[in-house]
């Protein structure tokens, strides 16, 4: 016995997968931006790192 998927059903499955992947991508980029902001917010305590940070702008 052969089972078939209707075109409308296959199109709906692809549409749902596309929307789910877009939501996952938005969530992952939000998490990534939050991690980057957290890393940039940390102030280094060593003097050498601060000097390197200052010299980076020259």
C-alpha distance matrix in Angstrom:
0.0 3.8 6.6 10.0 13.5 16.0 19.2 21.4 19.5 19.7 23.3 24.1 22.8 24.9 27.9 27.9 27.7 30.6 32.7 32.2 33.3 36.3 37.3 37.1 39.1 41.8 42.0 42.4 45.0 46.9 47.0 48.1 50.9 52.0 52.3 54.2 56.5 57.1 58.0 60.3 62.0 63.1 66.7 67.5 70.6 71.8 74.4 73.0 69.7 71.6 73.7 70.6 69.2 72.4 72.7 69.2 70.4 73.2
3.8 0.0 3.8 6.6 10.2 12.9 15.7 18.2 16.5 16.3 19.9 21.1 19.8 21.6 24.6 24.9 24.7 27.4 29.6 29.4 30.3 33.2 34.5 34.4 36.2 38.8 39.3 39.7 42.2 44.2 44.4 45.4 48.1 49.4 49.7 51.6 53.9 54.6 55.5 57.7 59.4 60.7 64.2 65.1 68.2 69.4 72.0 70.5 67.2 69.0 71.0 67.9 66.4 69.5 69.8 66.2 67.4 70.2
6.6 3.8 0.0 3.8 6.9 9.8 12.9 15.0 13.0 13.1 16.7 17.5 16.3 18.5 21.3 21.4 21.5 24.3 26.3 26.1 27.3 30.1 31.2 31.2 33.2 35.7 36.2 36.7 39.2 41.1 41.4 42.6 45.1 46.4 46.9 48.8 50.9 51.7 52.7 54.9 56.5 57.9 61.5 62.5 65.6 67.0 69.5 68.2 64.8 66.5 68.6 65.6 63.9 67.0 67.4 63.9 64.9 67.8
10.0 6.6 3.8 0.0 3.8 6.3 9.2 11.6 10.1 10.0 13.5 14.8 14.0 15.9 18.5 19.2 19.5 21.9 23.9 24.2 25.3 27.9 29.3 29.6 31.4 33.7 34.6 35.2 37.4 39.3 40.0 41.1 43.5 44.9 45.6 47.3 49.4 50.4 51.5 53.4 55.1 56.7 60.2 61.3 64.6 65.9 68.3 67.0 63.6 65.1 67.1 64.1 62.3 65.3 65.7 62.1 63.0 65.8
13.5 10.2 6.9 3.8 0.0 3.8 6.4 8.3 6.4 6.4 9.9 11.0 10.4 12.4 14.9 15.6 16.1 18.4 20.3 20.8 22.1 24.4 25.8 26.4 28.1 30.3 31.2 32.1 34.2 36.0 36.8 38.0 40.2 41.7 42.6 44.2 46.1 47.3 48.5 50.3 51.9 53.6 57.1 58.4 61.7 63.2 65.5 64.3 60.8 62.2 64.3 61.3 59.4 62.4 62.8 59.2 60.0 62.9
16.0 12.9 9.8 6.3 3.8 0.0 3.8 5.4 5.2 6.3 8.6 10.0 10.7 12.5 14.2 15.5 16.7 18.5 20.1 21.2 22.7 24.5 26.0 27.1 28.7 30.6 31.8 32.9 34.8 36.4 37.6 38.9 40.8 42.3 43.5 45.0 46.7 48.1 49.4 51.0 52.6 54.5 58.0 59.5 62.9 64.4 66.6 65.5 61.9 63.1 65.2 62.3 60.2 63.0 63.5 59.9 60.4 63.3
19.2 15.7 12.9 9.2 6.4 3.8 0.0 3.8 5.4 5.1 6.0 8.5 9.8 10.5 12.1 14.2 15.3 16.4 18.3 19.9 21.0 22.5 24.4 25.7 26.8 28.6 30.3 31.4 32.8 34.7 36.1 37.1 38.9 40.6 41.9 43.1 44.9 46.5 47.7 49.1 50.8 52.9 56.3 57.8 61.3 62.7 64.8 63.6 60.0 61.1 63.1 60.1 58.0 60.7 61.1 57.4 57.8 60.7
21.4 18.2 15.0 11.6 8.3 5.4 3.8 0.0 3.8 5.5 5.0 6.1 8.6 9.9 10.4 12.2 14.2 15.2 16.4 18.2 19.9 21.0 22.5 24.3 25.6 27.0 28.6 30.1 31.6 33.0 34.6 35.9 37.5 39.1 40.6 41.9 43.4 45.0 46.5 47.9 49.3 51.5 55.0 56.7 60.1 61.8 63.9 62.9 59.2 60.1 62.2 59.4 57.1 59.8 60.4 56.8 57.0 60.0
19.5 16.5 13.0 10.1 6.4 5.2 5.4 3.8 0.0 3.8 5.4 5.1 6.2 8.7 9.8 10.6 12.3 14.2 15.4 16.4 18.4 20.0 21.2 22.5 24.3 25.9 27.0 28.4 30.3 31.7 33.0 34.4 36.2 37.6 39.0 40.6 42.1 43.5 45.0 46.6 48.0 50.0 53.5 55.1 58.5 60.2 62.4 61.4 57.8 58.9 61.1 58.3 56.1 58.9 59.6 56.0 56.4 59.5
19.7 16.3 13.1 10.0 6.4 6.3 5.1 5.5 3.8 0.0 3.8 5.4 5.1 6.2 8.6 9.9 10.6 12.3 14.3 15.3 16.5 18.4 20.1 21.1 22.5 24.5 25.8 26.8 28.6 30.4 31.6 32.6 34.6 36.2 37.3 38.8 40.6 42.0 43.2 44.8 46.5 48.4 51.9 53.3 56.7 58.2 60.4 59.2 55.6 56.8 58.9 56.0 53.9 56.7 57.3 53.6 54.2 57.1
23.3 19.9 16.7 13.5 9.9 8.6 6.0 5.0 5.4 3.8 0.0 3.8 5.4 5.2 6.1 8.6 9.9 10.5 12.3 14.2 15.3 16.5 18.4 19.9 21.0 22.7 24.4 25.6 27.0 28.7 30.3 31.4 33.0 34.7 36.2 37.3 39.0 40.7 42.0 43.3 44.9 47.1 50.5 52.1 55.6 57.1 59.2 58.0 54.4 55.4 57.4 54.5 52.3 55.0 55.6 51.9 52.2 55.2
24.1 21.1 17.5 14.8 11.0 10.0 8.5 6.1 5.1 5.4 3.8 0.0 3.8 5.4 5.0 6.1 8.5 9.8 10.5 12.1 14.1 15.3 16.5 18.3 19.9 21.2 22.5 24.2 25.7 27.1 28.6 30.1 31.6 33.1 34.6 36.1 37.5 39.0 40.6 42.0 43.4 45.6 49.0 50.8 54.2 56.0 58.1 57.2 53.6 54.4 56.7 54.0 51.6 54.3 55.1 51.5 51.8 55.0
22.8 19.8 16.3 14.0 10.4 10.7 9.8 8.6 6.2 5.1 5.4 3.8 0.0 3.8 5.4 5.2 6.2 8.6 10.0 10.5 12.2 14.3 15.4 16.4 18.3 20.1 21.1 22.3 24.3 25.8 26.9 28.3 30.2 31.6 32.8 34.5 36.1 37.4 38.8 40.5 42.0 43.9 47.4 49.0 52.3 54.0 56.2 55.3 51.6 52.8 55.0 52.2 50.0 52.9 53.7 50.1 50.7 53.8
24.9 21.6 18.5 15.9 12.4 12.5 10.5 9.9 8.7 6.2 5.2 5.4 3.8 0.0 3.8 5.5 5.1 6.1 8.6 9.8 10.5 12.3 14.3 15.2 16.3 18.4 19.9 20.8 22.4 24.3 25.7 26.6 28.4 30.2 31.4 32.6 34.5 36.0 37.2 38.7 40.4 42.4 45.8 47.3 50.7 52.2 54.3 53.2 49.6 50.7 52.8 49.9 47.7 50.5 51.1 47.5 48.0 51.0
27.9 24.6 21.3 18.5 14.9 14.2 12.1 10.4 9.8 8.6 6.1 5.0 5.4 3.8 0.0 3.8 5.5 5.1 6.2 8.6 9.9 10.7 12.5 14.3 15.4 16.7 18.5 20.0 21.2 22.8 24.5 25.7 27.1 28.8 30.4 31.6 33.1 34.8 36.3 37.5 39.0 41.3 44.7 46.4 49.9 51.6 53.6 52.7 49.0 49.8 52.0 49.3 46.9 49.5 50.3 46.7 46.9 50.0
27.9 24.9 21.4 19.2 15.6 15.5 14.2 12.2 10.6 9.9 8.6 6.1 5.2 5.5 3.8 0.0 3.8 5.4 5.1 6.0 8.5 9.9 10.6 12.2 14.1 15.4 16.5 18.2 20.0 21.2 22.5 24.1 25.8 27.1 28.6 30.2 31.6 33.0 34.6 36.1 37.4 39.5 43.1 44.8 48.2 50.0 52.3 51.5 47.8 48.7 51.0 48.4 46.0 48.8 49.8 46.2 46.6 49.9
27.7 24.7 21.5 19.5 16.1 16.7 15.3 14.2 12.3 10.6 9.9 8.5 6.2 5.1 5.5 3.8 0.0 3.8 5.5 5.1 6.1 8.6 9.9 10.5 12.1 14.3 15.3 16.2 18.2 19.9 21.0 22.2 24.2 25.7 26.8 28.3 30.1 31.4 32.7 34.4 35.9 37.8 41.3 42.8 46.2 47.8 50.1 49.1 45.5 46.6 48.8 46.1 43.9 46.8 47.6 44.0 44.7 47.8
30.6 27.4 24.3 21.9 18.4 18.5 16.4 15.2 14.2 12.3 10.5 9.8 8.6 6.1 5.1 5.4 3.8 0.0 3.8 5.5 5.2 6.2 8.7 9.9 10.5 12.4 14.3 15.3 16.5 18.4 20.1 20.9 22.5 24.4 25.8 26.8 28.6 30.3 31.5 32.8 34.5 36.7 40.0 41.6 45.1 46.7 48.7 47.7 44.0 44.9 47.1 44.3 42.0 44.7 45.4 41.8 42.2 45.3
32.7 29.6 26.3 23.9 20.3 20.1 18.3 16.4 15.4 14.3 12.3 10.5 10.0 8.6 6.2 5.1 5.5 3.8 0.0 3.8 5.5 5.1 6.3 8.7 9.9 10.7 12.4 14.2 15.4 16.6 18.5 19.9 21.2 22.7 24.5 25.8 27.1 28.7 30.4 31.6 33.0 35.3 38.7 40.6 44.0 45.9 47.9 47.2 43.5 44.2 46.5 43.9 41.4 44.0 45.1 41.5 41.8 45.0
32.2 29.4 26.1 24.2 20.8 21.2 19.9 18.2 16.4 15.3 14.2 12.1 10.5 9.8 8.6 6.0 5.1 5.5 3.8 0.0 3.8 5.4 5.1 6.2 8.6 10.0 10.6 12.2 14.2 15.4 16.6 18.2 20.0 21.2 22.6 24.3 25.8 27.0 28.7 30.3 31.5 33.6 37.1 38.8 42.2 44.1 46.3 45.6 41.9 42.8 45.3 42.7 40.4 43.2 44.3 40.8 41.4 44.7
33.3 30.3 27.3 25.3 22.1 22.7 21.0 19.9 18.4 16.5 15.3 14.1 12.2 10.5 9.9 8.5 6.1 5.2 5.5 3.8 0.0 3.8 5.4 5.0 6.1 8.6 9.8 10.4 12.1 14.1 15.2 16.2 18.2 19.8 20.9 22.3 24.1 25.6 26.8 28.3 30.0 31.9 35.4 36.9 40.3 41.9 44.1 43.1 39.5 40.5 42.8 40.1 37.8 40.7 41.6 38.0 38.7 41.9
36.3 33.2 30.1 27.9 24.4 24.5 22.5 21.0 20.0 18.4 16.5 15.3 14.3 12.3 10.7 9.9 8.6 6.2 5.1 5.4 3.8 0.0 3.8 5.5 5.1 6.2 8.6 9.9 10.6 12.3 14.3 15.2 16.5 18.4 20.0 21.0 22.5 24.3 25.7 26.9 28.4 30.7 34.1 35.9 39.4 41.1 43.1 42.2 38.5 39.2 41.5 38.9 36.4 39.0 40.0 36.5 36.8 40.1
37.3 34.5 31.2 29.3 25.8 26.0 24.4 22.5 21.2 20.1 18.4 16.5 15.4 14.3 12.5 10.6 9.9 8.7 6.3 5.1 5.4 3.8 0.0 3.8 5.4 5.1 6.1 8.5 9.9 10.6 12.4 14.1 15.4 16.6 18.5 20.0 21.1 22.6 24.4 25.8 26.9 29.2 32.7 34.6 38.0 40.0 42.2 41.6 37.9 38.5 41.0 38.7 36.1 38.8 40.1 36.7 37.0 40.5
37.1 34.4 31.2 29.6 26.4 27.1 25.7 24.3 22.5 21.1 19.9 18.3 16.4 15.2 14.3 12.2 10.5 9.9 8.7 6.2 5.0 5.5 3.8 0.0 3.8 5.5 5.1 6.0 8.5 9.8 10.5 12.1 14.1 15.3 16.4 18.2 19.9 21.0 22.5 24.2 25.6 27.5 31.0 32.7 36.0 37.8 40.1 39.5 35.8 36.7 39.2 36.8 34.4 37.4 38.5 35.2 35.9 39.3
39.1 36.2 33.2 31.4 28.1 28.7 26.8 25.6 24.3 22.5 21.0 19.9 18.3 16.3 15.4 14.1 12.1 10.5 9.9 8.6 6.1 5.1 5.4 3.8 0.0 3.8 5.5 5.1 6.1 8.5 9.9 10.4 12.1 14.1 15.3 16.3 18.2 19.8 21.0 22.3 24.1 26.1 29.5 31.1 34.6 36.2 38.3 37.4 33.7 34.6 36.9 34.3 31.9 34.8 35.7 32.3 32.9 36.2
41.8 38.8 35.7 33.7 30.3 30.6 28.6 27.0 25.9 24.5 22.7 21.2 20.1 18.4 16.7 15.4 14.3 12.4 10.7 10.0 8.6 6.2 5.1 5.5 3.8 0.0 3.8 5.5 5.2 6.2 8.7 9.8 10.5 12.3 14.3 15.3 16.4 18.3 20.0 21.0 22.4 24.8 28.1 30.1 33.6 35.6 37.5 37.0 33.2 33.7 36.1 33.8 31.1 33.7 35.0 31.7 31.9 35.4
42.0 39.3 36.2 34.6 31.2 31.8 30.3 28.6 27.0 25.8 24.4 22.5 21.1 19.9 18.5 16.5 15.3 14.3 12.4 10.6 9.8 8.6 6.1 5.1 5.5 3.8 0.0 3.8 5.5 5.1 6.3 8.6 9.9 10.6 12.4 14.3 15.4 16.5 18.5 20.0 21.0 23.1 26.7 28.7 32.0 34.1 36.3 36.0 32.3 32.9 35.6 33.4 30.8 33.6 35.1 31.9 32.5 36.0
42.4 39.7 36.7 35.2 32.1 32.9 31.4 30.1 28.4 26.8 25.6 24.2 22.3 20.8 20.0 18.2 16.2 15.3 14.2 12.2 10.4 9.9 8.5 6.0 5.1 5.5 3.8 0.0 3.8 5.4 5.1 6.1 8.6 9.8 10.6 12.3 14.2 15.3 16.5 18.3 19.8 21.6 25.1 26.7 30.1 31.9 34.1 33.5 29.8 30.7 33.3 30.9 28.5 31.6 32.8 29.6 30.5 33.9
45.0 42.2 39.2 37.4 34.2 34.8 32.8 31.6 30.3 28.6 27.0 25.7 24.3 22.4 21.2 20.0 18.2 16.5 15.4 14.2 12.1 10.6 9.9 8.5 6.1 5.2 5.5 3.8 0.0 3.8 5.4 4.9 6.1 8.5 9.8 10.4 12.1 14.1 15.2 16.3 18.1 20.3 23.5 25.3 28.9 30.6 32.5 31.8 28.1 28.8 31.2 28.7 26.2 29.0 30.2 26.9 27.4 30.9
46.9 44.2 41.1 39.3 36.0 36.4 34.7 33.0 31.7 30.4 28.7 27.1 25.8 24.3 22.8 21.2 19.9 18.4 16.6 15.4 14.1 12.3 10.6 9.8 8.5 6.2 5.1 5.4 3.8 0.0 3.8 5.4 5.2 6.2 8.7 9.9 10.5 12.3 14.3 15.3 16.3 18.8 22.2 24.4 27.8 29.9 31.9 31.7 28.0 28.3 31.0 28.9 26.1 28.8 30.5 27.4 27.7 31.4
47.0 44.4 41.4 40.0 36.8 37.6 36.1 34.6 33.0 31.6 30.3 28.6 26.9 25.7 24.5 22.5 21.0 20.1 18.5 16.6 15.2 14.3 12.4 10.5 9.9 8.7 6.3 5.1 5.4 3.8 0.0 3.8 5.5 5.0 6.2 8.7 9.9 10.5 12.4 14.3 15.2 17.0 20.6 22.5 25.8 27.9 30.3 30.0 26.3 27.0 29.9 27.9 25.3 28.3 30.0 27.0 27.9 31.5
48.1 45.4 42.6 41.1 38.0 38.9 37.1 35.9 34.4 32.6 31.4 30.1 28.3 26.6 25.7 24.1 22.2 20.9 19.9 18.2 16.2 15.2 14.1 12.1 10.4 9.8 8.6 6.1 4.9 5.4 3.8 0.0 3.8 5.4 5.1 6.2 8.6 9.8 10.6 12.3 14.2 15.9 19.2 20.8 24.2 26.0 28.1 27.5 23.8 24.7 27.3 24.9 22.5 25.6 27.0 23.9 24.9 28.4
50.9 48.1 45.1 43.5 40.2 40.8 38.9 37.5 36.2 34.6 33.0 31.6 30.2 28.4 27.1 25.8 24.2 22.5 21.2 20.0 18.2 16.5 15.4 14.1 12.1 10.5 9.9 8.6 6.1 5.2 5.5 3.8 0.0 3.8 5.4 5.0 6.1 8.5 9.8 10.5 12.1 14.5 17.7 19.7 23.3 25.3 27.1 26.7 23.0 23.3 25.9 23.8 21.0 23.7 25.4 22.3 22.8 26.5
52.0 49.4 46.4 44.9 41.7 42.3 40.6 39.1 37.6 36.2 34.7 33.1 31.6 30.2 28.8 27.1 25.7 24.4 22.7 21.2 19.8 18.4 16.6 15.3 14.1 12.3 10.6 9.8 8.5 6.2 5.0 5.4 3.8 0.0 3.8 5.5 5.1 6.1 8.6 9.9 10.4 12.7 16.2 18.5 21.8 24.2 26.3 26.4 22.7 22.9 25.9 24.3 21.4 24.2 26.3 23.5 24.1 27.9
52.3 49.7 46.9 45.6 42.6 43.5 41.9 40.6 39.0 37.3 36.2 34.6 32.8 31.4 30.4 28.6 26.8 25.8 24.5 22.6 20.9 20.0 18.5 16.4 15.3 14.3 12.4 10.6 9.8 8.7 6.2 5.1 5.4 3.8 0.0 3.8 5.4 5.0 6.2 8.6 9.8 11.1 14.6 16.3 19.6 21.7 24.1 23.9 20.3 21.0 24.0 22.1 19.6 22.8 24.7 22.0 23.2 26.8
54.2 51.6 48.8 47.3 44.2 45.0 43.1 41.9 40.6 38.8 37.3 36.1 34.5 32.6 31.6 30.2 28.3 26.8 25.8 24.3 22.3 21.0 20.0 18.2 16.3 15.3 14.3 12.3 10.4 9.9 8.7 6.2 5.0 5.5 3.8 0.0 3.8 5.4 5.1 6.1 8.5 10.2 13.3 14.9 18.5 20.3 22.2 21.8 18.1 18.6 21.3 19.3 16.6 19.7 21.4 18.6 19.6 23.2
56.5 53.9 50.9 49.4 46.1 46.7 44.9 43.4 42.1 40.6 39.0 37.5 36.1 34.5 33.1 31.6 30.1 28.6 27.1 25.8 24.1 22.5 21.1 19.9 18.2 16.4 15.4 14.2 12.1 10.5 9.9 8.6 6.1 5.1 5.4 3.8 0.0 3.8 5.5 5.1 6.0 8.9 11.9 14.4 17.8 20.1 21.9 22.1 18.4 18.2 21.1 19.7 16.6 19.2 21.5 19.0 19.5 23.3
57.1 54.6 51.7 50.4 47.3 48.1 46.5 45.0 43.5 42.0 40.7 39.0 37.4 36.0 34.8 33.0 31.4 30.3 28.7 27.0 25.6 24.3 22.6 21.0 19.8 18.3 16.5 15.3 14.1 12.3 10.5 9.8 8.5 6.1 5.0 5.4 3.8 0.0 3.8 5.5 5.1 6.6 10.3 12.6 15.8 18.3 20.6 21.1 17.5 17.6 21.0 19.8 17.0 19.9 22.3 20.2 21.2 24.9
58.0 55.5 52.7 51.5 48.5 49.4 47.7 46.5 45.0 43.2 42.0 40.6 38.8 37.2 36.3 34.6 32.7 31.5 30.4 28.7 26.8 25.7 24.4 22.5 21.0 20.0 18.5 16.5 15.2 14.3 12.4 10.6 9.8 8.6 6.2 5.1 5.5 3.8 0.0 3.8 5.4 5.6 8.8 10.2 13.7 15.7 17.9 17.9 14.3 14.9 18.0 16.5 14.1 17.3 19.4 17.3 18.8 22.3
60.3 57.7 54.9 53.4 50.3 51.0 49.1 47.9 46.6 44.8 43.3 42.0 40.5 38.7 37.5 36.1 34.4 32.8 31.6 30.3 28.3 26.9 25.8 24.2 22.3 21.0 20.0 18.3 16.3 15.3 14.3 12.3 10.5 9.9 8.6 6.1 5.1 5.5 3.8 0.0 3.8 5.5 7.6 9.7 13.4 15.3 16.8 17.0 13.3 13.1 16.1 14.8 11.7 14.6 16.9 14.8 15.7 19.4
62.0 59.4 56.5 55.1 51.9 52.6 50.8 49.3 48.0 46.5 44.9 43.4 42.0 40.4 39.0 37.4 35.9 34.5 33.0 31.5 30.0 28.4 26.9 25.6 24.1 22.4 21.0 19.8 18.1 16.3 15.2 14.2 12.1 10.4 9.8 8.5 6.0 5.1 5.4 3.8 0.0 3.8 6.3 9.4 12.5 15.3 17.0 17.9 14.5 13.7 17.1 16.6 13.5 15.9 18.8 17.2 17.8 21.5
63.1 60.7 57.9 56.7 53.6 54.5 52.9 51.5 50.0 48.4 47.1 45.6 43.9 42.4 41.3 39.5 37.8 36.7 35.3 33.6 31.9 30.7 29.2 27.5 26.1 24.8 23.1 21.6 20.3 18.8 17.0 15.9 14.5 12.7 11.1 10.2 8.9 6.6 5.6 5.5 3.8 0.0 3.8 6.3 9.3 12.1 14.3 15.4 12.2 12.0 15.6 15.3 12.8 15.5 18.3 17.2 18.4 21.8
66.7 64.2 61.5 60.2 57.1 58.0 56.3 55.0 53.5 51.9 50.5 49.0 47.4 45.8 44.7 43.1 41.3 40.0 38.7 37.1 35.4 34.1 32.7 31.0 29.5 28.1 26.7 25.1 23.5 22.2 20.6 19.2 17.7 16.2 14.6 13.3 11.9 10.3 8.8 7.6 6.3 3.8 0.0 3.8 6.4 9.3 11.0 12.6 9.8 8.8 12.6 12.9 10.6 12.9 16.0 15.5 16.7 19.8
67.5 65.1 62.5 61.3 58.4 59.5 57.8 56.7 55.1 53.3 52.1 50.8 49.0 47.3 46.4 44.8 42.8 41.6 40.6 38.8 36.9 35.9 34.6 32.7 31.1 30.1 28.7 26.7 25.3 24.4 22.5 20.8 19.7 18.5 16.3 14.9 14.4 12.6 10.2 9.7 9.4 6.3 3.8 0.0 3.8 5.8 8.1 9.4 6.7 6.8 10.5 10.8 9.5 12.1 14.7 14.6 16.6 19.3
70.6 68.2 65.6 64.6 61.7 62.9 61.3 60.1 58.5 56.7 55.6 54.2 52.3 50.7 49.9 48.2 46.2 45.1 44.0 42.2 40.3 39.4 38.0 36.0 34.6 33.6 32.0 30.1 28.9 27.8 25.8 24.2 23.3 21.8 19.6 18.5 17.8 15.8 13.7 13.4 12.5 9.3 6.4 3.8 0.0 3.8 6.5 8.9 7.7 7.7 11.0 12.3 11.8 13.7 16.2 17.0 18.9 21.1
71.8 69.4 67.0 65.9 63.2 64.4 62.7 61.8 60.2 58.2 57.1 56.0 54.0 52.2 51.6 50.0 47.8 46.7 45.9 44.1 41.9 41.1 40.0 37.8 36.2 35.6 34.1 31.9 30.6 29.9 27.9 26.0 25.3 24.2 21.7 20.3 20.1 18.3 15.7 15.3 15.3 12.1 9.3 5.8 3.8 0.0 3.8 5.5 5.5 6.6 8.9 10.2 10.9 12.7 14.6 15.7 18.1 19.8
74.4 72.0 69.5 68.3 65.5 66.6 64.8 63.9 62.4 60.4 59.2 58.1 56.2 54.3 53.6 52.3 50.1 48.7 47.9 46.3 44.1 43.1 42.2 40.1 38.3 37.5 36.3 34.1 32.5 31.9 30.3 28.1 27.1 26.3 24.1 22.2 21.9 20.6 17.9 16.8 17.0 14.3 11.0 8.1 6.5 3.8 0.0 3.8 5.4 5.0 6.2 8.6 9.7 10.5 12.2 14.1 16.3 17.4
73.0 70.5 68.2 67.0 64.3 65.5 63.6 62.9 61.4 59.2 58.0 57.2 55.3 53.2 52.7 51.5 49.1 47.7 47.2 45.6 43.1 42.2 41.6 39.5 37.4 37.0 36.0 33.5 31.8 31.7 30.0 27.5 26.7 26.4 23.9 21.8 22.1 21.1 17.9 17.0 17.9 15.4 12.6 9.4 8.9 5.5 3.8 0.0 3.8 5.4 5.1 6.2 8.5 9.9 10.4 12.2 15.0 15.8
69.7 67.2 64.8 63.6 60.8 61.9 60.0 59.2 57.8 55.6 54.4 53.6 51.6 49.6 49.0 47.8 45.5 44.0 43.5 41.9 39.5 38.5 37.9 35.8 33.7 33.2 32.3 29.8 28.1 28.0 26.3 23.8 23.0 22.7 20.3 18.1 18.4 17.5 14.3 13.3 14.5 12.2 9.8 6.7 7.7 5.5 5.4 3.8 0.0 3.8 5.4 5.0 6.1 8.7 9.8 10.5 13.3 15.0
71.6 69.0 66.5 65.1 62.2 63.1 61.1 60.1 58.9 56.8 55.4 54.4 52.8 50.7 49.8 48.7 46.6 44.9 44.2 42.8 40.5 39.2 38.5 36.7 34.6 33.7 32.9 30.7 28.8 28.3 27.0 24.7 23.3 22.9 21.0 18.6 18.2 17.6 14.9 13.1 13.7 12.0 8.8 6.8 7.7 6.6 5.0 5.4 3.8 0.0 3.8 5.4 4.9 6.2 8.6 9.8 11.7 13.5
73.7 71.0 68.6 67.1 64.3 65.2 63.1 62.2 61.1 58.9 57.4 56.7 55.0 52.8 52.0 51.0 48.8 47.1 46.5 45.3 42.8 41.5 41.0 39.2 36.9 36.1 35.6 33.3 31.2 31.0 29.9 27.3 25.9 25.9 24.0 21.3 21.1 21.0 18.0 16.1 17.1 15.6 12.6 10.5 11.0 8.9 6.2 5.1 5.4 3.8 0.0 3.8 5.3 5.0 6.1 8.5 10.5 11.3
70.6 67.9 65.6 64.1 61.3 62.3 60.1 59.4 58.3 56.0 54.5 54.0 52.2 49.9 49.3 48.4 46.1 44.3 43.9 42.7 40.1 38.9 38.7 36.8 34.3 33.8 33.4 30.9 28.7 28.9 27.9 24.9 23.8 24.3 22.1 19.3 19.7 19.8 16.5 14.8 16.6 15.3 12.9 10.8 12.3 10.2 8.6 6.2 5.0 5.4 3.8 0.0 3.8 5.4 5.1 6.1 9.1 10.3
69.2 66.4 63.9 62.3 59.4 60.2 58.0 57.1 56.1 53.9 52.3 51.6 50.0 47.7 46.9 46.0 43.9 42.0 41.4 40.4 37.8 36.4 36.1 34.4 31.9 31.1 30.8 28.5 26.2 26.1 25.3 22.5 21.0 21.4 19.6 16.6 16.6 17.0 14.1 11.7 13.5 12.8 10.6 9.5 11.8 10.9 9.7 8.5 6.1 4.9 5.3 3.8 0.0 3.8 5.6 5.3 7.4 9.8
72.4 69.5 67.0 65.3 62.4 63.0 60.7 59.8 58.9 56.7 55.0 54.3 52.9 50.5 49.5 48.8 46.8 44.7 44.0 43.2 40.7 39.0 38.8 37.4 34.8 33.7 33.6 31.6 29.0 28.8 28.3 25.6 23.7 24.2 22.8 19.7 19.2 19.9 17.3 14.6 15.9 15.5 12.9 12.1 13.7 12.7 10.5 9.9 8.7 6.2 5.0 5.4 3.8 0.0 3.8 5.4 6.0 7.6
72.7 69.8 67.4 65.7 62.8 63.5 61.1 60.4 59.6 57.3 55.6 55.1 53.7 51.1 50.3 49.8 47.6 45.4 45.1 44.3 41.6 40.0 40.1 38.5 35.7 35.0 35.1 32.8 30.2 30.5 30.0 27.0 25.4 26.3 24.7 21.4 21.5 22.3 19.4 16.9 18.8 18.3 16.0 14.7 16.2 14.6 12.2 10.4 9.8 8.6 6.1 5.1 5.6 3.8 0.0 3.8 5.4 5.4
69.2 66.2 63.9 62.1 59.2 59.9 57.4 56.8 56.0 53.6 51.9 51.5 50.1 47.5 46.7 46.2 44.0 41.8 41.5 40.8 38.0 36.5 36.7 35.2 32.3 31.7 31.9 29.6 26.9 27.4 27.0 23.9 22.3 23.5 22.0 18.6 19.0 20.2 17.3 14.8 17.2 17.2 15.5 14.6 17.0 15.7 14.1 12.2 10.5 9.8 8.5 6.1 5.3 5.4 3.8 0.0 3.8 5.6
70.4 67.4 64.9 63.0 60.0 60.4 57.8 57.0 56.4 54.2 52.2 51.8 50.7 48.0 46.9 46.6 44.7 42.2 41.8 41.4 38.7 36.8 37.0 35.9 32.9 31.9 32.5 30.5 27.4 27.7 27.9 24.9 22.8 24.1 23.2 19.6 19.5 21.2 18.8 15.7 17.8 18.4 16.7 16.6 18.9 18.1 16.3 15.0 13.3 11.7 10.5 9.1 7.4 6.0 5.4 3.8 0.0 3.8
73.2 70.2 67.8 65.8 62.9 63.3 60.7 60.0 59.5 57.1 55.2 55.0 53.8 51.0 50.0 49.9 47.8 45.3 45.0 44.7 41.9 40.1 40.5 39.3 36.2 35.4 36.0 33.9 30.9 31.4 31.5 28.4 26.5 27.9 26.8 23.2 23.3 24.9 22.3 19.4 21.5 21.8 19.8 19.3 21.1 19.8 17.4 15.8 15.0 13.5 11.3 10.3 9.8 7.6 5.4 5.6 3.8 0.0
